[in-house]
Amino acid sequence: MTNVNHPSREATPSHRQRNNRSSTAPTSTNSSKMDTISSSTDGYVLRFVNEDLENQAFTLSKYYSGIIRNWVRGTPLLFAMKTSEGDALVGYAVVDKIENLWEMPPEEETYAREHGWKIALTLRGVTRFKAPLLIKNSALGSDLRRGAFLHGAKLTEHQIGTLLDQAEEAQEA
């Protein structure tokens, strides 16, 4: 068994000290690119509305968004999606590059405009969980935001660490 290498965990020494357990690592498409992030970096939940967008993020390491947030390099993202059992966290990544419409190549800009997207986030450390973590069974279970209202929700570093711990435990089950 190997220790799961979560981006927000690497940034916090206290988390490294309290989290020395082992687990089965989630499937990662870019595990060698996993970097550390700032210990003061808050993150966001981004919700996939269909499998095409999910596959795009996990295979191309790119996420297009119509929501404007304080996107900065190193921002951690948790991905959510509706499953047969309810909304679940299905993976995570870290923002590597932010492109506005005017910074995209013409074909990509057209594609983004057709879908109502305003930015493209290039991702690193993109990881899909083998076992999705049901939101109702997670630290977000008591959050009043559900479904589409969870999309773009801001999370503190502590919340991200807690959710990644819970996702890691779900991998072991």
N, C-alpha and C positions, 0 to 999 in steps of 0.2 A: 504494500500500500504506500502511496505517496501523499505528501501534504499538498492540499489544494493551494495554488498560488493566486490569491485574490489581490487585485490592484490596491484597494483601500487598506488592506491588511498590512501590506509592505510598508506603508507610510507611517504606521503607528507602532513604535517600539513596545508600548504596553500591550498592544494586541498580539504582537509576536510572542511576547512572554507568556500571555495567558492562553494562547492557542497553539499548543505544541502537540495536539493530537493528530493522528493520521486518518486519512480517508481515501476513498477511491476518487481520483480526480475526474472532474467533468470533462467532456469531450471539448477540446480546444482546437480552433482552426488556425490560431496564430500564437500558440503558447510560447514560442521563442521570443515574441515581440512584447511580452508582458513587462511593463515598466512600473516604476513606483510613481505615485502621484503625491501631490501636496497634501500634508496632513490636515489642511484647513479647507479642502475641496468638498463642497456639497455636490450632490449628484441629482439625477432625475430618473423617473420611471418613464419609459417610452413603451407604448402599447402597439403591437402589430395588429392591424385590422384583418389581415389575411395571410395565408401561407406564402404567397409570392413575396410580400414585403419581408416576412420572416427569413425566407431563403436568401433574399437579396442581402440582408444584413449579415447573415452567417457565412455566405459564400463570397460575396464581394467586399465585405467589411465596409459597407457604406449604408448610411441611413439618411433618408430625405425627410425633412420635417417642415410642416407649415406653422409650427409654433415658434415664437421667439422667446428665448431664454438667455441667461448669461452664459452662453456657450464659450468655454475657454479650453484650450488644450489641457488634457489631464482630467477633464470632468468625467467621473464614473457614471455609467448608465446601467440600469437594470431593465431588462426587457420583459414585458408582460404580454400575455395572449390568452384569449378565451380557449379553454379546453373542454372536453366532454364533462369534466368534473367541476368546472368553474374557472374563473380567471386564475392564472398561475404565472409565476416568474419562470421564464424559460431560459434565461441566460444573462450575460452581462458583457460589457466592453468598456473601453476608455476612449474618449474623444482624442483623436490625433491631429485632425485638421478640420477647419470650418471654412466652407465656401459659400458666399452669397451668390445670388443668381448672376450678377454681373461678372463674377469671377470664374464662372463655369464655361467650358467650351460650348459653342452654339447648340450642338445637338443635345447636350445634357441640360442646358438651360431650357430648351423647348420641352424636353421630357418633364422637367420639374414644374414648369409653368402649367402644363397640361393637367397635372395632378394637384395644383394649388400649393406646391411646396415652395418655401422661401430660402431654404439652406440645405446644404449637403454636408453631413458629418462623416468624415473618413475615420474609421475605427481601428484600434489596435487591441490586442489581447481579447479578441472576440471568442467567447466561450458559450457553448450551448450545454445546458444541464441535461444529463441523461434522464433524470427524474425531475419533472417540473415541481416547483414548490407552490402549492395552492395558497393564494393570498389569504383566504379565510382562515388558514391554519398558520399564518405567519405573524410577524410583528405588525403587519399592516392590517390584520384581521379586524381590528376595532376602528380603523380609519373609515370615515363616512364616505370618502370618495370611492366609487365603484365603477367598473367598466370603463367607458370612454372618459369619465371624469378623473380617472387615475392617470391618464395620459398627460405627461408633462409635470406631474407632481414632483415638487422639490423634496429631496431627502437629505438629512444631515449625514455627516460622515459616520456618526454613531449608528444611525438607522441602517445605513448601507452595510456596515460591519455586522450588525445583528442579523440582517436578512441573508448575508452571505454565509454566516455561521449556520443559520437554519437550512439554507440550500445545501450546504455541505453535509449536514446531518441527514437530509432527505436522500442524498446520494448513497449513504451507507445503508439505508433501510431496504 
